[in-house]
Amino acid sequence: MGDFDPATGGGFSSGHPGQIISHMQEDGRIPFVKLSEMIGITEGTIRRKYKKMVANGVLKVTAISNPHAIGFDAPAFIGINVDHHHLESVVKKLTKMPEVQFVAVTTGPHEIIAQVI
C-alpha cells in the first residue's frame, strides 16, 4: 500500500508506513536501523517515510508519563461535550494544560475524551 495521501484522506493500516507506525507505537524511540531490519527496507526509506508522515501530520512522537511514577495517584478520564463549532479551540486549549495527558476527539456520547492527572 502506498504512502498516506492527506488530500484524499487515503490512509493505511498495512504496508511500510503502517508497519513503521505500529512499531513506533510500541517504542517511539526505536532506531531507524532496527526498523529497517524488522520491516525489510533500507534505513533511508524508513527515514524518508517517517519525515513525510511527520510533515503531513500523520505521525507525532510524544512522551507519555506514568502518573503513578511521578506522584499522582488518581488519573481520570473525562468525557467532554462541546459544540462542534468550538471543538478545535477547546482541543487546543486542553492540549496546552500540563494536567492533561491525553486528548481524543470521538464519535461516541462525548465529543472529547481527556486523561487528566
Backbone as a ProteinNet text record, in pm:
[ID]
protein_1_A
[PRIMARY]
MGDFDPATGGGFSSGHPGQIISHMQEDGRIPFVKLSEMIGITEGTIRRKYKKMVANGVLKVTAISNPHAIGFDAPAFIGINVDHHHLESVVKKLTKMPEVQFVAVTTGPHEIIAQVI
[TERTIARY]
85.2	0	89.7	46.9	128.7	127.8	197.3	205.3	70.4	56.9	-63.8	-81	-201.4	-232.5	-331.8	-283.9	-375.2	-479.7	-453.7	-551	-675.8	-656.6	-770.5	-813.8	-736.3	-766.2	-728.9	-654.7	-614.2	-517	-559.9	-475.5	-415.7	-361.4	-303.3	-305.9	-326.7	-318.7	-216.2	-169.1	-66	33.5	125.5	229.3	336.5	437	551	513.7	437.1	402.1	324	231.6	155.7	244.8	344.4	438.1	525.2	568.5	650.2	570.6	446.5	362.1	340.9	311.7	287	406.7	526.3	646.9	674.3	647.9	673.7	572.1	453.4	357.2	408.5	485.3	545.5	666.3	746.7	868.2	891.2	852.9	865.4	1008.4	1104	1245.1	1321.5	1250.6	1316.6	1407.9	1532.3	1624.1	1576.8	1599.2	1560.8	1631.8	1755	1828.3	1752.3	1704.8	1630.4	1498.1	1430.2	1306	1331	1439.8	1468.4	1492	1558.2	1581.2	1449.5	1362.4	1235.9	1139.5	1139.1	1042.9	1098.9	1231.9	1293.5	1310.7	1322.5	1353.3	1470.5	1530.7	1651.1	1622.3	1726.9	1714.9	1675.5	1730.1	1695.9	1548.3	1490	1347.2	1264.6	1306.4	1238.6	1241.6	1359.9	1377.5	1289.7	1286.1	1206.2	1058	1010.2	867.8	832.2	921.2	899.6	884.9	980.4	976.7	850.3	808.1	687.1	563.9	556.8	441.9	437.9	553.7	558.5	516.9	571.6	540.1	391.6	328.3	185.7	93.8	150.4	69	10.6	60.2	11.7	71.1	194.7	268	327.5	312.1	372.3	422.2	549.3	607.2	604.3	541.5	530.9	569.6	594	624.3	497.6	472.3	359	415.7	390	443.9	354.1	411.5	336.7	293.9	165	120.5	160.7	157.1	192.9	341.1	425.3	569.7	608.5	523.2	556	471.3	409.2	342.4	193.5	129.1	-15.1	-83.5	-178.5	-241.9	-373.7	-434.1	-568.4	-587	-528.2	-558.8	-705.4	-766.3	-907.9	-928.6	-1022.8	-1067.3	-1197.4	-1204.7	-1320.4	-1382.8	-1514.4	-1588.6	-1638.6	-1613.2	-1648.7	-1741.5	-1853.3	-1946.5	-1919.3	-1899.8	-1861.8	-1942.4	-1986.1	-2049.1	-1946.1	-1988.1	-1896.4	-1822.8	-1881.8	-1816.5	-1695.5	-1690	-1581.6	-1486.6	-1508.3	-1431.8	-1281.2	-1237.4	-1093.6	-1028.8	-1095.3	-1035.8	-1029.3	-1129.5	-1127.8	-1015.8	-999.7	-892.1	-755.8	-736.1	-608.3	-581.1	-684.5	-667	-634.9	-704.3	-678.6	-536.9	-488.7	-354.8	-244.6	-274.4	-175.1	-172.2	-268.6	-275.9	-183	-94.9	0.3	-65.9	-185.7	-254.5	-314.6	-330.2	-394.1	-287.7	-301.8	-205.4	-243.4	-372.8	-420.7	-552.9	-569.8	-694.5	-732.9	-858.4	-907.3	-1043.2	-1062.8	-1194.3	-1263.5	-1386.6	-1456.7	-1590	-1648	-1780.8	-1883.4	-1844.9	-1934.1	-2022.2	-2060	-2151.3	-2089.3	-1956.8	-1887.9	-1803.9	-1788.2	-1706	-1557.5	-1519.9	-1378.7	-1364.7	-1258	-1218.1	-1078.8	-1058.2	-929.4	-885.7	-756.3	-699.3	-631.8	-670.5	-622.4	-558.4	-445	-380.8	-384.2
-117.1	0	123.3	230.3	350	435.8	549.5	643.8	709.5	769.1	840.9	960.2	983.4	1095.6	1186.3	1296.6	1383	1450.8	1467.2	1533.1	1447.1	1315.9	1227.5	1158.1	1173.7	1104.4	958	919.7	780	739.4	656.3	612.6	477.6	418.2	287.3	219.1	90.8	12.7	-97.9	-113.6	-211.6	-147.6	-225.8	-169.3	-108	-51.2	1.8	112.9	215.8	319.8	264.6	174	113	34.5	-34.4	-110.6	-16.6	93.2	191.2	244.2	284.4	337.8	233	111.6	3.7	-17.2	-23.4	-42.8	79.4	199.7	320.5	338.2	278.2	281.8	199.7	97.7	15.8	85.4	151.7	219.2	340	458.1	580.1	621.4	558.5	592.1	481.7	389.3	278.9	333.9	289.3	339	299.8	387.5	359.4	234.8	210.5	91.1	-34.5	-36.3	-152.7	-167.1	-54.7	-58.4	-116.4	-74.5	-122.9	-273.3	-324.6	-468.6	-543	-487.1	-552.3	-553.9	-445.3	-431.1	-483.2	-477.1	-527.9	-424.5	-296.6	-191.6	-110.9	-26	45.1	150.8	184.2	288.3	421.4	450.1	574.1	581.5	468.6	464.5	487.7	425.5	447.8	596.4	655.4	797	886.2	858.4	939.1	927.2	805.2	784.1	847.9	835.5	896.5	1048.2	1110.7	1256.2	1301.3	1224.1	1257.4	1247.5	1142.8	1127.6	1238.7	1278.8	1388.6	1519.6	1545.8	1669.9	1679.1	1565	1564	1557.4	1554.3	1548.9	1412	1309	1172.9	1113.9	1150.4	1091.6	1201.6	1186.6	1278.8	1194.2	1203.4	1126.2	1213	1160.8	1234.6	1145.6	1207.2	1133.1	1123.7	1006.6	986.3	940.3	1018	983.2	882.9	813.9	723.7	805.8	839.3	926.5	875.6	745.1	689.6	710.5	703.5	719	862.3	959	1098.7	1156.3	1066.9	1109.8	1135.9	1103.8	1122.3	987.2	980.7	853.5	830.1	935.1	915.9	985.5	931.2	989.7	961.5	1049.5	1034.2	1056.5	981.3	1005.5	1083.2	1193.4	1281	1291.4	1271.2	1291.5	1434.3	1504.1	1645.2	1664.9	1730.8	1765	1908.4	1926.8	2056.9	2083.8	2207.3	2247.2	2229.4	2169.7	2137.7	2260.8	2377.4	2499.4	2536.2	2487.6	2522.1	2404.8	2294.5	2172.3	2193.8	2249.2	2267.5	2358.3	2468.2	2560.6	2498	2418.7	2351.8	2248.6	2170.4	2070.8	2139.4	2250	2323.1	2370.9	2421.9	2469.6	2354.6	2243.3	2127	2075.2	2068.8	2013.8	2102.4	2227.2	2317.6	2310.2	2240.9	2231.1	2120	2149	2047.5	1926.8	1944	1834.5	1734	1775.2	1690.8	1606	1474.5	1381	1333.6	1330.3	1270.7	1335.8	1365.8	1422.5	1348.7	1307.4	1241.4	1297.5	1323.9	1361.9	1231.8	1215.9	1088.7	1106.3	993.3	993.9	932.3	908.9	846.6	948.5	919.8	1008.1	1143.3	1154.9	1281	1317.9	1446.1	1490.1	1475.9	1488.5	1482.5	1390	1312.3	1234.1	1285.6	1315.4	1364.1	1286	1256.4	1195.6	1308.1	1323.2	1430.9	1372.2	1432	1388.3	1500.3
0	0	0	-64.1	-76.8	47.8	34.4	145	170.3	286.6	323.9	230.9	184.5	98.5	169.8	232.7	308.4	222	93.2	5.3	-13.3	-19.2	-40.3	87.5	192.8	317.2	311.1	206.4	189.9	297.7	388.3	497.8	470.8	574.2	561.3	695.3	692.7	815.2	797.3	675	648.1	553.2	500.1	415.5	501.6	437.9	513.2	610.6	567.1	664.9	784.1	758.6	868	962.2	906.4	988.9	1071.8	1011.3	1084.5	1203.7	1179.3	1286.3	1394.5	1355	1451.2	1543.1	1485.3	1567.6	1655.3	1602.9	1680.8	1793	1779.5	1889.6	2007.5	1979.6	2085.4	2146.2	2061.6	2106.8	2016.6	2062.9	1984	1957.7	2026.6	2007.7	1935	1873.2	1804.2	1694.4	1688.7	1585.4	1444.7	1348.7	1211.3	1158.3	1203.8	1161.4	1203.5	1327	1375.2	1299.4	1275	1197.5	1058.6	995.7	860.5	860.5	962.9	974.7	997.6	1079.6	1112.5	993.4	916.8	808.1	675.8	661.8	539.3	429.9	468.9	372.1	426	342.8	383.8	490.2	564.4	666	601.9	485	414.1	378.9	340.6	309.1	435	545.1	674.2	708.5	699	735.2	646.6	515.3	422.4	455.1	478.4	508.8	643.4	742.5	874	859.9	790.7	773.9	700.9	600.3	525.6	615.1	698	787.4	891.5	942.6	1039.4	971.8	853	780.7	745.6	716.7	680.5	801.9	921.6	1042	1070.3	1001.7	1021.9	1149.2	1178.5	1290.3	1376.4	1506.3	1602.2	1718.4	1746.4	1855.8	1981.4	2087.5	2212.3	2329.4	2442.6	2565.2	2649.1	2703.2	2793.3	2926.5	3029.1	3160.4	3231.1	3325.4	3412	3532.7	3546.3	3655.1	3794	3813.8	3944.3	3975.3	3873.5	3893.2	3928	3892.7	3922.5	4035.9	4113.9	4235.4	4226.9	4116.4	4105.9	4121.9	4213	4243.8	4170.4	4116.5	4061.1	3926.5	3819.7	3689.2	3655	3577.5	3542.9	3394.3	3337.2	3200.8	3210.1	3136.9	3143.6	3004.7	2996.7	2873.2	2869.8	2760.6	2750	2630.7	2654.4	2547.4	2504.2	2373.4	2319.5	2192.6	2175.2	2049.8	1937.7	1827.5	1718.2	1664.6	1675.6	1627.6	1713.1	1836.3	1927.9	1953	1885	1911	1897	1786.9	1763.5	1867.9	1903	2000.7	2139.9	2175.9	2306.5	2311	2203.6	2198.9	2212.9	2141.9	2150.1	2292.4	2358.8	2496.1	2591.5	2573.8	2660.1	2644.7	2521.7	2498.8	2554.9	2585.2	2643.6	2796.2	2855.2	3000.9	3049.9	3144.5	3190.4	3257.9	3312.1	3379.6	3281.8	3157.6	3056.5	2987.7	3000.8	2944.9	2805.2	2774.8	2650.5	2613.1	2484.2	2434.5	2306.3	2296.3	2175.4	2138.8	2010.2	1958.2	1920.8	1966.2	1947.9	1876.1	1840.2	1779.6	1873.4	1997.7	2094.9	2164.3	2288.7	2361.3	2398.3	2390.8	2418	2296.6	2273.9	2161.3	2191.3	2319.2	2358.7	2479.9	2479	2596.6	2634.6	2761	2808.1	2930.6	2935.8	3056.1	3133.7	3258.6	3343	3467.8	3508.4	3632.7	3734.1
[MASK]
+++++++++++++++++++++++++++++++++++++++++++++++++++++++++++++++++++++++++++++++++++++++++++++++++++++++++++++++++++++

